[in-house]
Amino acid sequence: MMKVFVVGGGVVGLCSAVALAEAGHDICLWDAESHQKGAQTGPASWGNAGHIATEQVTPLASPDSLLTFARRLFCLGGPLAMPPGQFAAWGPFALRFLAASRPASYRAGSTALHALATQALPAWQRLAARLREPGLLREQGHYVTWESGRSATAGRAHWARSDIGPCTIAPITSEECTQLQTISPSGIADGIRFSGTAQIADLDMLRETLLHRLTALGGTVRHEAAELSLAHGNVLVNGVSADQVLVSAGLGSKALLEALGHTVPIIAERGYHIRAQAERWPADMPPIVFEDRNMIVTRYKDSVQAASFVEFSASDAPADPRKWERLESHVAELGLTVSPPYRRWMGCRPTLPDYLPAIGRSRRARNLLYAFGHQHLGLTLAAITADLVVNLADGTQPKVDMTAFDIDRFGGKGIER
């Protein structure tokens, strides 16, 4: 048994803490970020779309992203916002993104991400079975829909030529189309259904279940900020030693690791959602992507959530109410069977410029591990990342090649251990 500190209580850190405890280790989770139901901002882990997106096996840093950049801009009706006043936050990131979007870099990134995504759902299935919470993981796939025959033709062609990893696609049946049109009478002309994806039924339930599992295994939680220091080649957390320390603090991982000499070019990629009470939305409806509007709508246990937008900004910059207003307009124009009042929320995805996570063992301290920077796929990749963290801690062979996830791909300085 090893004493392991896990710094960060988001979904990746919490899943990793549980997996390490299940492997027989003594776990202390350091979680400085409070989770408050109904808050307008918070960690992206507990405000995402709930989608286990195993179809997303290629990085967003790609040649296609560069080609379609202009039409994705928020000012032109798209989901991408790069506020000029936030250039200091996103400018350096954008230069690294351009480099990562070169064909050779994109192909290497796709190979690495594909390997993770293929293992993502099996890892969630194993974790859900151990958590013994019926209904937590819903394996019903998801829909992608379009509002016109023209956009459906283009959308089908796009998905037909896309790499979707372990997933499959089928046209929606007439019965499915009828059911979809009951919740969006004016917004669905056609669609496809993905199989091989999944959904977390309720994010609050997930967090509570993981915390209960951790404490049942003897783990402890400390709600305080963590600071790292180096002594005799090992990292201490707030002056306290441990056999292993895992940094999985999302955006907060930057300050923690850069103090030790790592380079962490992470950015706050901010997303927005609105929620309303689930009154007329079918309880068993899978997530629906309204692709013409770059919006995903998810039915949770007692609410319906519409989410969208990629906003590059400082994490503490004020939220942009125009994003919420556009979501509310989309809901109204699609005729969705939800109604105000809406709860508005904004959260920050921790994103690295090549759209690959950082998972590995530090070369600057003998006992330091890291797992962060999962961008849009934090929920999707949390369970498989937890498995890899156990491999790192125990020195066992991982299921995937982790070379591409080494944080030192971005450079760094300092004396290696």
N, C-alpha and C positions, 0 to 999 in steps of 0.2 A: 504493500500500500504506500502511495506517495501522497504528500500534502500538496494540493494544487490550488492555486488562486486563479479564478477566472474574473477578468476585469471587463465588465460590460454585460448588462442584463437584457439586451435585445434578443431576438429570436435565435440568432446564431450562437451568442454567448450562452443563453439559457439551455438550448439543445445540447451544446457542447458540455456544459456543466453536468447535465443529467447523464449523458453518455459516459463521461469520466467517472461519475459516481457509480454507475452501473458496472463499470470495469473494476470497481473495488477501491477507488481512490477517495481520500478525504478532501472534500471540496468546500471552498469558501468563495461565494460569488459576491463580487463587489459591484453594486448597482447604484450608481449615484443618481440616475435619471428616474424620477418618479413616473408612475403610470396612473394617470387620472382619467377615469371614464368621463367622456363628455368634454374634455379639454379641446381647445381650438388648435393647438399645436402639440406635437409630441414625437417620440421615436417612430420612424417609418415602420418598424416591425409590427406595431399594433394599430396601424391605420392603413394598411395596404389593401389590395383587392382580394386577398384570400386565395389567389389563384396559384396552384402548383403548375408553373408554366414550363413543362418539360418540352414543349414545342420550340422554345426559344434557345436554340443550340448554337446560334451564331452571334458574335459580339455586335453591339450597335456601332462600334468603331469600325466602319466598313466603307468600301468604295460607294455602295448604294446610298449610304447616309449622306455622303458628300454630294452626290448627284441630285438628291431630293431635298437638300438643305433648305432652299428658298421657299418651297411650297409648304414646308413644315412650320414656318415661323408663325408665332401667335398673332402678329399684326396682320397676317394674311388668312387667318382663320384656323391655323394649325396648332399643334400642341407644344411647340418649342419656343421658349422665351429666353432670350439672352439680354437682359436689361442693360442699356448702355452705361447707366450709372453703376453697374456692378462689374465693369470690365476688369477691374483689379482682381476680382475673384475668379472670373472665368477665362481671362485672356491667356495666362500661362497654361491652363488646362487645355484650352483649345489647340494650342500649338502641339502639345503631346498627343491629343486626339487625332490631329492630322497625320502625325507620324504613324500612329497605330492603325490608321485606316489604309495605309499602303497595302497593295494586294498580298505581298508576302507575309506581312505582319498579320493581316486579317486571316489568311489561311491558317497560320500557326495558332492564332487565338481561337479559331473555329474548332480546330482539332482538340484543343484543351477544354473548351467549354462543352463541346459535344460529349466528351468522356464524363464530365460531371453530371450533365443533364440526364444522360442515359441512366445513371445510377440514382437519380434524385427520388423518383417515385418508389422504387423498391426500398430505399432507406426510410422514407416516410411510412411505408406500410409496416416495416419492422418496428419503428418507433411507436406508431399508433397502437400496435398490438401490445407493446410493453406498457403503454400508458393506460390501457384498459378503460378508455372513455368511448363508449359506443357513439357512433355518429360524428366523431371529431373529424375524421377524414372521409370526404365524400368523393367517390371515384366515378363521377358521371360525365367527365369530359367538360367541354364548353362549346358555346356557339360563337361563330363569327357571322355577322349579318350585314346586309347592304340595303340601302333605301331605294335603289333604282336598278333596272336591268342592266344599264350601262356600267354602273360601278360594280355590280355583281360579276359581270363578265370579266372586267379587269381584275377584280379581287380573286376570283377563282383561278385565273391565269397566274397571278402572283404566287398563290399558295401551291399551285401545281408544280412550279419550278423551284420552290423553296425547300431547303433542308429542314425537316421538322423532327429529326431525331427518331425517337421511339414511337412517335404518335402516328395516327392514321386519320384520314379525312373522309367523310361521306356527305353527299347532299342531304339537306334536311328533307324529311318526308312531308307529305301534305298535312298529316296530323300535327307534326311538329310546327309547321308553318302556321297552321290555324291557332295553335296554342300560343306561339310567339306573338301573333297579331292581336290576341286578346289583351296582352299587356303593352303592346305598342301598335295601336291601330293604324297610325300614319307613318310608321318608321321602318317597316320591314317588308321588302319586296322579295328577298331571297336570302339564303344563307347556307352555311356548311356546319357540320358538327365534328369536333375533334374528339377522338378517343385516345386514352393514354395520358390525359391530363387529369387534374383533380382539384379539390378545393378544401380549405379548412372551414368547417361549418361556422365557427365563431372564434375570433381572435382573442377575446377576453377569456373564453373557456380554455383556449390553448395555453395562454400564459398561466392561468391559475392551475391547470393540470400539470404543467411542467414544474412549477414551483412546488406543488404538493409532492410530486415524485421526487424532486431533489431533497426536500426536507425529510421525506419518509426514508430516504437512503442515508440520512445522517448529515446531509449538506447544510451549510449555514449561509445566510445572506446578510451582507453589511451594506446599509444604505448610506454610503459616504463616498466622496471622491477619492480616487486612487492616484498616488504619485509614485513613479518608479525611480529608483536610484540603483547604482551599480556598486557592488562591493565584492572584491576578490573574484571577479569574473561572473558573478551571479546577480540577478535582479532581485531587489527587495521591493515590496509594496508597502508604502507608508512606514518604511523602516523594518518591516517584518519579513522574514525569510520563508521560502517555500521550496519544495523540490522542483516544482514546475510552476511557471506563471504563463497564463494564456491571455493575450491582449485581444479582445473582441469587442471593442468599444465604438464601432462605427466611426463617425467623424472624429470622435475623441481619440482614436488610435493615432492620429497624426502627431499631436503634441507629445503623447507618451513615447512613441518610437523615434521621433526626430530628436528628442533629448538624448537618445542613445546613439545617434549618428545615422539612422536610416533616413532615406528620402521617401516621403509619402505624399505624392501629388494628388491628394483626394479633394473632392469638391462636394458641396451640398447640392444634390440634384433634387429639387423640391417638387413634390407632387401635391395635388389638391383633391379633396373629395367632399361630397355632401351626403348626408344620411337622412332618411325619413323612416317613420314607422312602417313596418310591413303589414299593410291591411289587406290589399287585394292581390299581392304578388304571390304566386304559388310557392309553397315552402320547399318543393323539390326541384325548382327551376335551377339548372346549372348557370354559371356566369355567362353573360352575353356581352360580346364585343360589338359595339356599333362602330364599324370600321370607318365609315365615312366621317365620323365625328371624333375618332381617336379616343373613344370612351368605353370603359368597361363597367357593367352594372352587375352587382353581386347581391344575392339574397343571403343574409346572415340569419341567425336564429330568430331575431325579433326586429330586424331592420333591413332596409334596402339601401345600398350605397352605390353612387356613381362617382367614378374616379377618372382623372386624366392629368395631362400636362407634365412637361419636363422643363423646369425653370432653373437655370444655372445662376446661383446667387450666393451671397454670404448666408450662413445658416441663421444669423440673427437679424437679417434684414426684415422689414415689415412684410407681412403677407400682402399679396396683390388681390384685392376684392374682385377685380374684373374676372379672375379665373373662376371663382365661385359663381359669379353672375352668369358666365357663359355656360357652366354646367347646368345651372337652373334653367337657362334658356333651352339647352339641348333637351332636357327632360320634358319641358313644356311642348316643344316643337315635335318631339317624337310621340307625344301623347301617352307617355308612360303612366302606368297606374300607381303612381306615388304622388303625394301632395305635401305642401309645406304644413308645418314649419320644418325647415331643414337645419340640421346641425352641420356647421362648416368646420373643416379641418385642413391643416397643412402640415406636412412632415418632410424631413430631409433624408433622401437616399444617399448612403455613402458610396461615391462612385470614383473609381480610378480611370484614367484616360483611355486605357485599352479595353475597358469593360470586362476585365477579368478580376476575380477576387485575389486577395493576398492571403495565402495559406502556407505556413511553413514554420521552420525553426530558425531563429535569429543566429547570425554568426557573430553577434556582438555581446552575447551573454549565454552561458552554458544552459541556463534553465528557462529561456524565453521562447515561447511559441506565439503565433499570431494567426488570426482568422477574421478578416474584415473586408469591407469594400465590395460587397456583393451586388451593388447597384439595384436594378429592378428585381433581382432574383434572390434576395435575402431569404424570403420564406421558402421559395422553391428549393434552394440549395442548403438550407439549414441542417437537415437531417444527415445528408451525405457529408457535409463539412464536419459535423460532429463525429462521424465515423473516422474521418481522416485525422481529426485532432487526437482521437484515442490512439491511432496508429503512430502519430508523432510522439505522443507522451510515452507510449510503451515501447517504441522502437520496433514496431511490427510493420510488415509489408502493406502499403496502402493498395486500394483497389484501382487507383488511377495514377498516372504519371503526374507528379506535382511540380515538375520543373518550371512550368509556365507561370505558376502562382507565387514564385519567390519574390519577395518585396524588393530584393536587390536588383531586379530588372530595371528599376528606376535610378540606380546608382546609390550613392551614399558615401559617408566618410566615417572615419574613426578606426580604432584598432579592433580587428577581429579577434574573437576568443581563441 
